[in-house]
Amino acid sequence: MNTECSVVNPSSYNVNPNTVNIPGSQTFFTIKLWDNAAEDGDLVSLYLNGMWIIENHFLLNLPGTDFTYSTSLLNPGSNDLVVFALNEGSSGPNTVSISINGQEIENFSPGMLTGEAVQINF
């Protein structure tokens, strides 16, 4: 975990139009991941600012899985969080949903194919 990312090219993924605001006074932030359809073996990895922070995560239905990180991982100003679909489970597509600090990312993705990725800015 927290290893440098050399697999995903920034020009190869879509950018979600929503942004997330994490107040500068906050010392931690939480990412929640879940499968918003059938729990069928969807796997994802996430990287933040070019560093893997979650690798090969199996998605569960709600309540999902929470991951808490120090805001020291964040850059001043803009940060890029990329969600990468490793597979589509047994009944594609990959139906990952994500929230950051309890704020669900609206219209995140209608479903991702294997190898697709979506960037969230905050």
N, CA, C and O atoms as a Tinker XYZ file with bonds, in Angstrom:
   488  protein
     1  N      0.843000   -1.172000    0.000000    73     2
     2  CA     0.000000    0.000000    0.000000    64     1     3
     3  C      0.892000    1.240000    0.000000    63     2     4     5
     4  O      2.049000    1.189000    0.418000    81     3
     5  N      0.338000    2.345000   -0.472000    73     3     6
     6  CA     1.068000    3.603000   -0.587000    64     5     7
     7  C      2.335000    3.442000   -1.419000    63     6     8     9
     8  O      3.379000    4.004000   -1.087000    81     7
     9  N      2.239000    2.677000   -2.494000    73     7    10
    10  CA     3.368000    2.517000   -3.393000    64     9    11
    11  C      3.116000    3.327000   -4.647000    63    10    12    13
    12  O      1.971000    3.623000   -4.991000    81    11
    13  N      4.186000    3.682000   -5.323000    73    11    14
    14  CA     4.064000    4.529000   -6.507000    64    13    15
    15  C      3.311000    3.802000   -7.608000    63    14    16    17
    16  O      3.506000    2.605000   -7.817000    81    15
    17  N      2.467000    4.513000   -8.298000    73    15    18
    18  CA     1.647000    3.958000   -9.364000    64    17    19
    19  C      2.346000    4.153000  -10.695000    63    18    20    21
    20  O      2.683000    5.277000  -11.069000    81    19
    21  N      2.559000    3.072000  -11.401000    73    19    22
    22  CA     3.174000    3.193000  -12.722000    64    21    23
    23  C      2.341000    2.507000  -13.792000    63    22    24    25
    24  O      2.786000    2.381000  -14.933000    81    23
    25  N      1.122000    2.054000  -13.438000    73    23    26
    26  CA     0.320000    1.270000  -14.356000    64    25    27
    27  C     -0.699000    2.113000  -15.108000    63    26    28    29
    28  O     -0.913000    1.891000  -16.300000    81    27
    29  N     -1.324000    3.060000  -14.451000    73    27    30
    30  CA    -2.424000    3.806000  -15.050000    64    29    31
    31  C     -1.925000    5.132000  -15.592000    63    30    32    33
    32  O     -1.283000    5.908000  -14.885000    81    31
    33  N     -2.229000    5.377000  -16.852000    73    31    34
    34  CA    -1.830000    6.617000  -17.508000    64    33    35
    35  C     -2.949000    7.644000  -17.330000    63    34    36    37
    36  O     -4.097000    7.346000  -17.658000    81    35
    37  N     -2.654000    8.844000  -16.822000    73    35    38
    38  CA    -3.707000    9.843000  -16.598000    64    37    39
    39  C     -4.558000   10.163000  -17.809000    63    38    40    41
    40  O     -5.690000   10.618000  -17.646000    81    39
    41  N     -4.069000    9.947000  -19.006000    73    39    42
    42  CA    -4.882000   10.242000  -20.185000    64    41    43
    43  C     -5.858000    9.108000  -20.503000    63    42    44    45
    44  O     -6.643000    9.212000  -21.446000    81    43
    45  N     -5.812000    8.026000  -19.720000    73    43    46
    46  CA    -6.624000    6.860000  -20.045000    64    45    47
    47  C     -7.895000    6.741000  -19.207000    63    46    48    49
    48  O     -8.549000    5.699000  -19.252000    81    47
    49  N     -8.266000    7.766000  -18.449000    73    47    50
    50  CA    -9.468000    7.648000  -17.641000    64    49    51
    51  C    -10.368000    8.858000  -17.755000    63    50    52    53
    52  O     -9.951000    9.934000  -18.185000    81    51
    53  N    -11.619000    8.657000  -17.356000    73    51    54
    54  CA   -12.633000    9.715000  -17.372000    64    53    55
    55  C    -12.535000   10.530000  -16.100000    63    54    56    57
    56  O    -12.052000   10.041000  -15.079000    81    55
    57  N    -12.990000   11.766000  -16.156000    73    55    58
    58  CA   -12.996000   12.635000  -14.982000    64    57    59
    59  C    -14.443000   12.857000  -14.568000    63    58    60    61
    60  O    -15.263000   13.314000  -15.364000    81    59
    61  N    -14.752000   12.529000  -13.308000    73    59    62
    62  CA   -16.080000   12.783000  -12.774000    64    61    63
    63  C    -16.226000   14.284000  -12.577000    63    62    64    65
    64  O    -15.300000   14.918000  -12.070000    81    63
    65  N    -17.361000   14.880000  -12.961000    73    63    66
    66  CA   -17.506000   16.338000  -12.878000    64    65    67
    67  C    -17.667000   16.877000  -11.453000    63    66    68    69
    68  O    -17.546000   18.082000  -11.231000    81    67
    69  N    -17.937000   16.000000  -10.494000    73    67    70
    70  CA   -18.124000   16.444000   -9.110000    64    69    71
    71  C    -16.782000   16.636000   -8.413000    63    70    72    73
    72  O    -15.812000   15.942000   -8.722000    81    71
    73  N    -16.728000   17.557000   -7.492000    73    71    74
    74  CA   -15.523000   17.742000   -6.679000    64    73    75
    75  C    -15.891000   17.571000   -5.211000    63    74    76    77
    76  O    -17.042000   17.762000   -4.818000    81    75
    77  N    -14.914000   17.215000   -4.425000    73    75    78
    78  CA   -15.097000   17.004000   -2.994000    64    77    79
    79  C    -14.259000   18.032000   -2.261000    63    78    80    81
    80  O    -13.110000   18.280000   -2.628000    81    79
    81  N    -14.821000   18.623000   -1.242000    73    79    82
    82  CA   -14.083000   19.599000   -0.444000    64    81    83
    83  C    -13.730000   18.981000    0.906000    63    82    84    85
    84  O    -14.609000   18.558000    1.656000    81    83
    85  N    -12.448000   18.936000    1.203000    73    83    86
    86  CA   -11.992000   18.475000    2.513000    64    85    87
    87  C    -11.409000   19.688000    3.218000    63    86    88    89
    88  O    -10.392000   20.228000    2.784000    81    87
    89  N    -12.049000   20.125000    4.310000    73    87    90
    90  CA   -11.573000   21.324000    5.008000    64    89    91
    91  C    -10.121000   21.186000    5.465000    63    90    92    93
    92  O     -9.694000   20.114000    5.894000    81    91
    93  N     -9.380000   22.265000    5.371000    73    91    94
    94  CA    -7.977000   22.270000    5.768000    64    93    95
    95  C     -7.769000   21.953000    7.238000    63    94    96    97
    96  O     -6.686000   21.518000    7.630000    81    95
    97  N     -8.780000   22.162000    8.049000    73    95    98
    98  CA    -8.667000   21.892000    9.485000    64    97    99
    99  C     -8.816000   20.408000    9.815000    63    98   100   101
   100  O     -8.534000   19.987000   10.936000    81    99
   101  N     -9.249000   19.636000    8.861000    73    99   102
   102  CA    -9.472000   18.205000    9.081000    64   101   103
   103  C     -8.138000   17.464000    9.069000    63   102   104   105
   104  O     -7.268000   17.777000    8.257000    81   103
   105  N     -7.965000   16.481000    9.961000    73   103   106
   106  CA    -6.711000   15.727000   10.017000    64   105   107
   107  C     -6.832000   14.344000    9.377000    63   106   108   109
   108  O     -5.822000   13.708000    9.077000    81   107
   109  N     -8.064000   13.880000    9.168000    73   107   110
   110  CA    -8.304000   12.595000    8.532000    64   109   111
   111  C     -9.451000   12.726000    7.547000    63   110   112   113
   112  O    -10.282000   13.625000    7.672000    81   111
   113  N     -9.499000   11.836000    6.571000    73   111   114
   114  CA   -10.639000   11.739000    5.678000    64   113   115
   115  C    -10.942000   10.263000    5.455000    63   114   116   117
   116  O    -10.061000    9.409000    5.562000    81   115
   117  N    -12.204000    9.979000    5.143000    73   115   118
   118  CA   -12.644000    8.597000    4.988000    64   117   119
   119  C    -13.210000    8.374000    3.592000    63   118   120   121
   120  O    -14.011000    9.161000    3.087000    81   119
   121  N    -12.772000    7.281000    2.991000    73   119   122
   122  CA   -13.287000    6.831000    1.706000    64   121   123
   123  C    -14.095000    5.569000    1.967000    63   122   124   125
   124  O    -13.598000    4.623000    2.578000    81   123
   125  N    -15.336000    5.554000    1.505000    73   123   126
   126  CA   -16.172000    4.352000    1.601000    64   125   127
   127  C    -16.397000    3.824000    0.200000    63   126   128   129
   128  O    -16.728000    4.574000   -0.718000    81   127
   129  N    -16.210000    2.510000    0.045000    73   127   130
   130  CA   -16.440000    1.835000   -1.224000    64   129   131
   131  C    -17.490000    0.754000   -1.036000    63   130   132   133
   132  O    -17.510000    0.073000   -0.011000    81   131
   133  N    -18.367000    0.596000   -2.027000    73   131   134
   134  CA   -19.328000   -0.498000   -1.973000    64   133   135
   135  C    -19.777000   -0.860000   -3.384000    63   134   136   137
   136  O    -19.607000   -0.091000   -4.330000    81   135
   137  N    -20.351000   -2.048000   -3.494000    73   135   138
   138  CA   -20.927000   -2.519000   -4.739000    64   137   139
   139  C    -22.387000   -2.096000   -4.733000    63   138   140   141
   140  O    -23.149000   -2.533000   -3.870000    81   139
   141  N    -22.792000   -1.256000   -5.677000    73   139   142
   142  CA   -24.156000   -0.740000   -5.655000    64   141   143
   143  C    -25.141000   -1.609000   -6.432000    63   142   144   145
   144  O    -26.275000   -1.195000   -6.675000    81   143
   145  N    -24.716000   -2.807000   -6.821000    73   143   146
   146  CA   -25.614000   -3.769000   -7.469000    64   145   147
   147  C    -25.385000   -5.116000   -6.787000    63   146   148   149
   148  O    -25.238000   -5.173000   -5.566000    81   147
   149  N    -25.353000   -6.178000   -7.546000    73   147   150
   150  CA   -25.127000   -7.504000   -6.969000    64   149   151
   151  C    -23.688000   -7.620000   -6.485000    63   150   152   153
   152  O    -22.759000   -7.184000   -7.164000    81   151
   153  N    -23.514000   -8.202000   -5.323000    73   151   154
   154  CA   -22.173000   -8.469000   -4.792000    64   153   155
   155  C    -21.641000   -9.678000   -5.555000    63   154   156   157
   156  O    -21.921000  -10.824000   -5.204000    81   155
   157  N    -20.870000   -9.402000   -6.604000    73   155   158
   158  CA   -20.505000  -10.463000   -7.549000    64   157   159
   159  C    -19.009000  -10.578000   -7.815000    63   158   160   161
   160  O    -18.598000  -11.148000   -8.826000    81   159
   161  N    -18.201000  -10.040000   -6.917000    73   159   162
   162  CA   -16.757000  -10.194000   -7.074000    64   161   163
   163  C    -16.053000   -9.026000   -7.725000    63   162   164   165
   164  O    -14.910000   -9.172000   -8.158000    81   163
   165  N    -16.700000   -7.857000   -7.812000    73   163   166
   166  CA   -16.035000   -6.680000   -8.375000    64   165   167
   167  C    -14.794000   -6.342000   -7.553000    63   166   168   169
   168  O    -14.828000   -6.355000   -6.323000    81   167
   169  N    -13.702000   -6.039000   -8.246000    73   167   170
   170  CA   -12.444000   -5.635000   -7.613000    64   169   171
   171  C    -12.040000   -4.260000   -8.117000    63   170   172   173
   172  O    -12.182000   -3.955000   -9.301000    81   171
   173  N    -11.532000   -3.426000   -7.203000    73   171   174
   174  CA   -11.046000   -2.101000   -7.562000    64   173   175
   175  C     -9.731000   -1.813000   -6.856000    63   174   176   177
   176  O     -9.408000   -2.419000   -5.835000    81   175
   177  N     -8.986000   -0.885000   -7.416000    73   175   178
   178  CA    -7.828000   -0.286000   -6.763000    64   177   179
   179  C     -7.980000    1.217000   -6.867000    63   178   180   181
   180  O     -8.579000    1.715000   -7.820000    81   179
   181  N     -7.443000    1.952000   -5.896000    73   179   182
   182  CA    -7.509000    3.413000   -5.905000    64   181   183
   183  C     -6.120000    3.973000   -5.728000    63   182   184   185
   184  O     -5.308000    3.447000   -4.966000    81   183
   185  N     -5.859000    5.044000   -6.444000    73   183   186
   186  CA    -4.633000    5.764000   -6.167000    64   185   187
   187  C     -4.925000    7.230000   -5.990000    63   186   188   189
   188  O     -5.838000    7.791000   -6.595000    81   187
   189  N     -4.122000    7.831000   -5.142000    73   187   190
   190  CA    -4.258000    9.235000   -4.786000    64   189   191
   191  C     -2.960000    9.930000   -5.131000    63   190   192   193
   192  O     -1.901000    9.583000   -4.610000    81   191
   193  N     -3.045000   10.911000   -6.011000    73   191   194
   194  CA    -1.861000   11.682000   -6.404000    64   193   195
   195  C     -0.705000   10.784000   -6.836000    63   194   196   197
   196  O      0.452000   11.037000   -6.500000    81   195
   197  N     -1.037000    9.722000   -7.593000    73   195   198
   198  CA    -0.003000    8.856000   -8.145000    64   197   199
   199  C      0.510000    7.778000   -7.225000    63   198   200   201
   200  O      1.471000    7.092000   -7.570000    81   199
   201  N     -0.108000    7.598000   -6.040000    73   199   202
   202  CA     0.310000    6.543000   -5.102000    64   201   203
   203  C     -0.874000    5.619000   -4.833000    63   202   204   205
   204  O     -1.967000    6.086000   -4.515000    81   203
   205  N     -0.659000    4.309000   -4.959000    73   203   206
   206  CA    -1.725000    3.365000   -4.643000    64   205   207
   207  C     -2.046000    3.460000   -3.161000    63   206   208   209
   208  O     -1.146000    3.389000   -2.324000    81   207
   209  N     -3.341000    3.623000   -2.825000    73   207   210
   210  CA    -3.741000    3.635000   -1.419000    64   209   211
   211  C     -4.659000    2.457000   -1.084000    63   210   212   213
   212  O     -4.776000    2.073000    0.079000    81   211
   213  N     -5.305000    1.886000   -2.095000    73   211   214
   214  CA    -6.125000    0.689000   -1.928000    64   213   215
   215  C     -5.848000   -0.188000   -3.140000    63   214   216   217
   216  O     -5.959000    0.261000   -4.280000    81   215
   217  N     -5.484000   -1.446000   -2.884000    73   215   218
   218  CA    -5.182000   -2.340000   -3.995000    64   217   219
   219  C     -6.004000   -3.616000   -3.895000    63   218   220   221
   220  O     -6.130000   -4.214000   -2.826000    81   219
   221  N     -6.561000   -4.020000   -5.034000    73   219   222
   222  CA    -7.279000   -5.292000   -5.152000    64   221   223
   223  C     -8.379000   -5.454000   -4.111000    63   222   224   225
   224  O     -8.471000   -6.488000   -3.450000    81   223
   225  N     -9.207000   -4.432000   -3.970000    73   223   226
   226  CA   -10.269000   -4.465000   -2.961000    64   225   227
   227  C    -11.534000   -5.102000   -3.523000    63   226   228   229
   228  O    -12.035000   -4.686000   -4.567000    81   227
   229  N    -12.053000   -6.126000   -2.818000    73   227   230
   230  CA   -13.289000   -6.811000   -3.164000    64   229   231
   231  C    -14.456000   -5.995000   -2.629000    63   230   232   233
   232  O    -14.532000   -5.738000   -1.428000    81   231
   233  N    -15.368000   -5.583000   -3.511000    73   231   234
   234  CA   -16.487000   -4.728000   -3.110000    64   233   235
   235  C    -17.613000   -5.521000   -2.463000    63   234   236   237
   236  O    -18.016000   -6.575000   -2.956000    81   235
   237  N    -18.111000   -4.995000   -1.353000    73   235   238
   238  CA   -19.253000   -5.555000   -0.647000    64   237   239
   239  C    -20.426000   -4.601000   -0.801000    63   238   240   241
   240  O    -20.234000   -3.410000   -1.047000    81   239
   241  N    -21.646000   -5.124000   -0.656000    73   239   242
   242  CA   -22.815000   -4.250000   -0.638000    64   241   243
   243  C    -22.766000   -3.393000    0.615000    63   242   244   245
   244  O    -21.936000   -3.616000    1.496000    81   243
   245  N    -23.665000   -2.405000    0.694000    73   243   246
   246  CA   -23.721000   -1.532000    1.864000    64   245   247
   247  C    -23.870000   -2.359000    3.122000    63   246   248   249
   248  O    -24.650000   -3.312000    3.128000    81   247
   249  N    -23.158000   -2.035000    4.184000    73   247   250
   250  CA   -22.550000   -0.737000    4.442000    64   249   251
   251  C    -21.198000   -0.513000    3.768000    63   250   252   253
   252  O    -20.604000    0.547000    3.962000    81   251
   253  N    -20.692000   -1.453000    2.992000    73   251   254
   254  CA   -19.425000   -1.248000    2.302000    64   253   255
   255  C    -18.240000   -1.317000    3.234000    63   254   256   257
   256  O    -18.323000   -1.873000    4.329000    81   255
   257  N    -17.129000   -0.744000    2.787000    73   255   258
   258  CA   -15.887000   -0.750000    3.555000    64   257   259
   259  C    -15.361000    0.669000    3.654000    63   258   260   261
   260  O    -15.287000    1.387000    2.657000    81   259
   261  N    -14.993000    1.070000    4.876000    73   259   262
   262  CA   -14.413000    2.394000    5.119000    64   261   263
   263  C    -12.899000    2.298000    5.212000    63   262   264   265
   264  O    -12.355000    1.371000    5.813000    81   263
   265  N    -12.232000    3.265000    4.610000    73   263   266
   266  CA   -10.778000    3.405000    4.689000    64   265   267
   267  C    -10.503000    4.827000    5.177000    63   266   268   269
   268  O    -10.993000    5.789000    4.585000    81   267
   269  N     -9.729000    4.966000    6.244000    73   267   270
   270  CA    -9.447000    6.285000    6.800000    64   269   271
   271  C     -7.968000    6.613000    6.612000    63   270   272   273
   272  O     -7.093000    5.791000    6.882000    81   271
   273  N     -7.710000    7.831000    6.143000    73   271   274
   274  CA    -6.347000    8.278000    5.834000    64   273   275
   275  C     -6.081000    9.634000    6.460000    63   274   276   277
   276  O     -6.998000   10.420000    6.697000    81   275
   277  N     -4.830000    9.888000    6.718000    73   275   278
   278  CA    -4.395000   11.198000    7.191000    64   277   279
   279  C     -4.439000   12.192000    6.037000    63   278   280   281
   280  O     -4.105000   11.858000    4.900000    81   279
   281  N     -4.853000   13.407000    6.341000    73   279   282
   282  CA    -4.850000   14.448000    5.309000    64   281   283
   283  C     -3.426000   14.835000    4.903000    63   282   284   285
   284  O     -3.239000   15.603000    3.959000    81   283
   285  N     -2.426000   14.311000    5.608000    73   283   286
   286  CA    -1.040000   14.574000    5.197000    64   285   287
   287  C     -0.738000   13.955000    3.831000    63   286   288   289
   288  O      0.253000   14.316000    3.197000    81   287
   289  N     -1.587000   13.022000    3.369000    73   287   290
   290  CA    -1.423000   12.450000    2.032000    64   289   291
   291  C     -1.864000   13.410000    0.932000    63   290   292   293
   292  O     -1.567000   13.201000   -0.243000    81   291
   293  N     -2.577000   14.464000    1.326000    73   291   294
   294  CA    -3.130000   15.396000    0.348000    64   293   295
   295  C     -2.143000   16.497000   -0.002000    63   294   296   297
   296  O     -1.367000   16.948000    0.841000    81   295
   297  N     -2.185000   16.919000   -1.255000    73   295   298
   298  CA    -1.391000   18.058000   -1.709000    64   297   299
   299  C     -2.128000   19.346000   -1.348000    63   298   300   301
   300  O     -3.356000   19.349000   -1.263000    81   299
   301  N     -1.402000   20.430000   -1.138000    73   299   302
   302  CA    -2.101000   21.713000   -1.025000    64   301   303
   303  C     -2.754000   22.000000   -2.378000    63   302   304   305
   304  O     -2.121000   21.824000   -3.419000    81   303
   305  N     -3.974000   22.426000   -2.370000    73   303   306
   306  CA    -4.657000   22.700000   -3.634000    64   305   307
   307  C     -5.329000   21.468000   -4.194000    63   306   308   309
   308  O     -6.133000   20.839000   -3.505000    81   307
   309  N     -5.021000   21.109000   -5.423000    73   307   310
   310  CA    -5.714000   20.049000   -6.148000    64   309   311
   311  C     -5.170000   18.660000   -5.832000    63   310   312   313
   312  O     -3.963000   18.464000   -5.692000    81   311
   313  N     -6.098000   17.692000   -5.721000    73   311   314
   314  CA    -5.747000   16.294000   -5.500000    64   313   315
   315  C     -6.551000   15.435000   -6.468000    63   314   316   317
   316  O     -7.702000   15.742000   -6.778000    81   315
   317  N     -5.934000   14.361000   -6.940000    73   315   318
   318  CA    -6.582000   13.461000   -7.879000    64   317   319
   319  C     -6.702000   12.073000   -7.266000    63   318   320   321
   320  O     -5.698000   11.434000   -6.953000    81   319
   321  N     -7.934000   11.614000   -7.096000    73   319   322
   322  CA    -8.213000   10.261000   -6.631000    64   321   323
   323  C     -8.764000    9.498000   -7.826000    63   322   324   325
   324  O     -9.741000    9.925000   -8.441000    81   323
   325  N     -8.145000    8.374000   -8.157000    73   323   326
   326  CA    -8.567000    7.603000   -9.317000    64   325   327
   327  C     -9.008000    6.222000   -8.863000    63   326   328   329
   328  O     -8.290000    5.525000   -8.147000    81   327
   329  N    -10.212000    5.840000   -9.297000    73   327   330
   330  CA   -10.772000    4.520000   -9.017000    64   329   331
   331  C    -10.615000    3.692000  -10.285000    63   330   332   333
   332  O    -11.063000    4.089000  -11.360000    81   331
   333  N     -9.973000    2.535000  -10.145000    73   331   334
   334  CA    -9.601000    1.696000  -11.275000    64   333   335
   335  C    -10.328000    0.353000  -11.171000    63   334   336   337
   336  O    -10.177000   -0.349000  -10.171000    81   335
   337  N    -11.114000   -0.016000  -12.189000    73   335   338
   338  CA   -11.841000   -1.293000  -12.200000    64   337   339
   339  C    -10.908000   -2.411000  -12.639000    63   338   340   341
   340  O    -10.444000   -2.429000  -13.779000    81   339
   341  N    -10.639000   -3.334000  -11.741000    73   339   342
   342  CA    -9.757000   -4.455000  -12.070000    64   341   343
   343  C    -10.495000   -5.574000  -12.795000    63   342   344   345
   344  O     -9.897000   -6.346000  -13.546000    81   343
   345  N    -11.806000   -5.651000  -12.560000    73   343   346
   346  CA   -12.618000   -6.661000  -13.240000    64   345   347
   347  C    -14.067000   -6.197000  -13.254000    63   346   348   349
   348  O    -14.372000   -5.072000  -12.859000    81   347
   349  N    -14.960000   -7.073000  -13.714000    73   347   350
   350  CA   -16.391000   -6.773000  -13.744000    64   349   351
   351  C    -17.191000   -7.782000  -12.929000    63   350   352   353
   352  O    -18.406000   -7.889000  -13.091000    81   351
   353  N    -16.518000   -8.517000  -12.062000    73   351   354
   354  CA   -17.210000   -9.528000  -11.278000    64   353   355
   355  C    -17.787000  -10.597000  -12.184000    63   354   356   357
   356  O    -17.376000  -10.736000  -13.336000    81   355
   357  N    -18.742000  -11.352000  -11.659000    73   355   358
   358  CA   -19.331000  -12.437000  -12.451000    64   357   359
   359  C    -20.476000  -11.965000  -13.334000    63   358   360   361
   360  O    -20.926000  -12.711000  -14.203000    81   359
   361  N    -20.958000  -10.741000  -13.130000    73   359   362
   362  CA   -22.036000  -10.208000  -13.974000    64   361   363
   363  C    -21.808000   -8.724000  -14.202000    63   362   364   365
   364  O    -22.466000   -7.880000  -13.594000    81   363
   365  N    -20.851000   -8.415000  -15.100000    73   363   366
   366  CA   -20.442000   -7.043000  -15.366000    64   365   367
   367  C    -21.594000   -6.097000  -15.625000    63   366   368   369
   368  O    -22.720000   -6.524000  -15.876000    81   367
   369  N    -21.304000   -4.808000  -15.563000    73   367   370
   370  CA   -20.000000   -4.179000  -15.350000    64   369   371
   371  C    -19.650000   -4.085000  -13.865000    63   370   372   373
   372  O    -20.409000   -4.535000  -13.007000    81   371
   373  N    -18.489000   -3.493000  -13.578000    73   371   374
   374  CA   -18.074000   -3.214000  -12.204000    64   373   375
   375  C    -18.939000   -2.059000  -11.710000    63   374   376   377
   376  O    -18.946000   -0.983000  -12.309000    81   375
   377  N    -19.663000   -2.281000  -10.626000    73   375   378
   378  CA   -20.635000   -1.290000  -10.142000    64   377   379
   379  C    -20.185000   -0.679000   -8.815000    63   378   380   381
   380  O    -20.927000   -0.683000   -7.832000    81   379
   381  N    -18.976000   -0.161000   -8.803000    73   379   382
   382  CA   -18.425000    0.489000   -7.614000    64   381   383
   383  C    -19.146000    1.812000   -7.354000    63   382   384   385
   384  O    -19.469000    2.558000   -8.279000    81   383
   385  N    -19.387000    2.077000   -6.084000    73   383   386
   386  CA   -19.835000    3.396000   -5.633000    64   385   387
   387  C    -18.853000    3.865000   -4.580000    63   386   388   389
   388  O    -18.186000    3.057000   -3.933000    81   387
   389  N    -18.768000    5.180000   -4.411000    73   387   390
   390  CA   -17.780000    5.743000   -3.506000    64   389   391
   391  C    -18.353000    6.968000   -2.804000    63   390   392   393
   392  O    -19.110000    7.743000   -3.387000    81   391
   393  N    -17.977000    7.120000   -1.551000    73   391   394
   394  CA   -18.252000    8.370000   -0.837000    64   393   395
   395  C    -16.964000    8.798000   -0.151000    63   394   396   397
   396  O    -16.126000    7.974000    0.215000    81   395
   397  N    -16.831000   10.100000    0.012000    73   395   398
   398  CA   -15.677000   10.662000    0.716000    64   397   399
   399  C    -16.231000   11.534000    1.827000    63   398   400   401
   400  O    -16.998000   12.465000    1.584000    81   399
   401  N    -15.829000   11.215000    3.055000    73   399   402
   402  CA   -16.344000   11.915000    4.239000    64   401   403
   403  C    -17.868000   11.929000    4.275000    63   402   404   405
   404  O    -18.480000   12.932000    4.642000    81   403
   405  N    -18.464000   10.826000    3.897000    73   403   406
   406  CA   -19.912000   10.705000    3.949000    64   405   407
   407  C    -20.649000   11.330000    2.778000    63   406   408   409
   408  O    -21.874000   11.247000    2.704000    81   407
   409  N    -19.921000   11.953000    1.863000    73   407   410
   410  CA   -20.537000   12.581000    0.691000    64   409   411
   411  C    -20.417000   11.615000   -0.488000    63   410   412   413
   412  O    -19.329000   11.407000   -1.026000    81   411
   413  N    -21.558000   11.026000   -0.884000    73   411   414
   414  CA   -21.533000   10.118000   -2.022000    64   413   415
   415  C    -21.218000   10.898000   -3.290000    63   414   416   417
   416  O    -21.765000   11.976000   -3.522000    81   415
   417  N    -20.341000   10.350000   -4.097000    73   415   418
   418  CA   -19.991000   10.976000   -5.364000    64   417   419
   419  C    -21.125000   10.674000   -6.336000    63   418   420   421
   420  O    -21.275000    9.543000   -6.798000    81   419
   421  N    -21.916000   11.691000   -6.639000    73   419   422
   422  CA   -23.071000   11.538000   -7.508000    64   421   423
   423  C    -22.641000   11.250000   -8.942000    63   422   424   425
   424  O    -21.618000   11.741000   -9.418000    81   423
   425  N    -23.451000   10.444000   -9.608000    73   423   426
   426  CA   -23.184000   10.091000  -11.003000    64   425   427
   427  C    -21.749000    9.622000  -11.203000    63   426   428   429
   428  O    -21.108000    9.943000  -12.204000    81   427
   429  N    -21.259000    8.857000  -10.232000    73   427   430
   430  CA   -19.865000    8.428000  -10.292000    64   429   431
   431  C    -19.574000    7.682000  -11.581000    63   430   432   433
   432  O    -18.702000    8.079000  -12.354000    81   431
   433  N    -20.300000    6.611000  -11.808000    73   431   434
   434  CA   -20.119000    5.846000  -13.033000    64   433   435
   435  C    -21.292000    4.884000  -13.155000    63   434   436   437
   436  O    -21.659000    4.234000  -12.176000    81   435
   437  N    -21.885000    4.782000  -14.341000    73   435   438
   438  CA   -22.990000    3.847000  -14.493000    64   437   439
   439  C    -22.529000    2.398000  -14.485000    63   438   440   441
   440  O    -23.355000    1.486000  -14.461000    81   439
   441  N    -21.275000    2.184000  -14.504000    73   439   442
   442  CA   -20.678000    0.855000  -14.536000    64   441   443
   443  C    -19.375000    0.945000  -15.300000    63   442   444   445
   444  O    -19.297000    1.579000  -16.353000    81   443
   445  N    -18.362000    0.309000  -14.760000    73   443   446
   446  CA   -17.041000    0.400000  -15.380000    64   445   447
   447  C    -16.650000   -0.953000  -15.946000    63   446   448   449
   448  O    -16.910000   -1.993000  -15.342000    81   447
   449  N    -16.027000   -0.925000  -17.104000    73   447   450
   450  CA   -15.503000   -2.140000  -17.700000    64   449   451
   451  C    -14.107000   -2.394000  -17.152000    63   450   452   453
   452  O    -13.466000   -1.481000  -16.631000    81   451
   453  N    -13.641000   -3.611000  -17.265000    73   451   454
   454  CA   -12.299000   -3.959000  -16.818000    64   453   455
   455  C    -11.282000   -3.019000  -17.454000    63   454   456   457
   456  O    -11.275000   -2.829000  -18.670000    81   455
   457  N    -10.432000   -2.438000  -16.629000    73   455   458
   458  CA    -9.396000   -1.528000  -17.111000    64   457   459
   459  C     -9.797000   -0.083000  -17.168000    63   458   460   461
   460  O     -8.943000    0.777000  -17.384000    81   459
   461  N    -11.088000    0.228000  -16.980000    73   459   462
   462  CA   -11.500000    1.622000  -16.982000    64   461   463
   463  C    -11.235000    2.257000  -15.616000    63   462   464   465
   464  O    -11.170000    1.575000  -14.594000    81   463
   465  N    -11.084000    3.574000  -15.630000    73   463   466
   466  CA   -10.815000    4.313000  -14.400000    64   465   467
   467  C    -11.537000    5.651000  -14.444000    63   466   468   469
   468  O    -11.782000    6.210000  -15.513000    81   467
   469  N    -11.875000    6.155000  -13.250000    73   467   470
   470  CA   -12.542000    7.445000  -13.122000    64   469   471
   471  C    -11.802000    8.274000  -12.088000    63   470   472   473
   472  O    -11.472000    7.782000  -11.009000    81   471
   473  N    -11.545000    9.522000  -12.413000    73   471   474
   474  CA   -10.845000   10.447000  -11.534000    64   473   475
   475  C    -11.842000   11.330000  -10.790000    63   474   476   477
   476  O    -12.825000   11.794000  -11.368000    81   475
   477  N    -11.583000   11.556000   -9.515000    73   475   478
   478  CA   -12.361000   12.477000   -8.703000    64   477   479
   479  C    -11.397000   13.566000   -8.230000    63   478   480   481
   480  O    -10.323000   13.260000   -7.710000    81   479
   481  N    -11.767000   14.808000   -8.403000    73   479   482
   482  CA   -10.920000   15.927000   -7.978000    64   481   483
   483  C    -11.386000   16.458000   -6.626000    63   482   484   485
   484  O    -12.583000   16.570000   -6.361000    81   483
   485  N    -10.412000   16.781000   -5.780000    73   483   486
   486  CA   -10.736000   17.473000   -4.532000    64   485   487
   487  C     -9.539000   18.221000   -4.028000    63   486   488
   488  O     -9.611000   18.869000   -2.984000    81   487
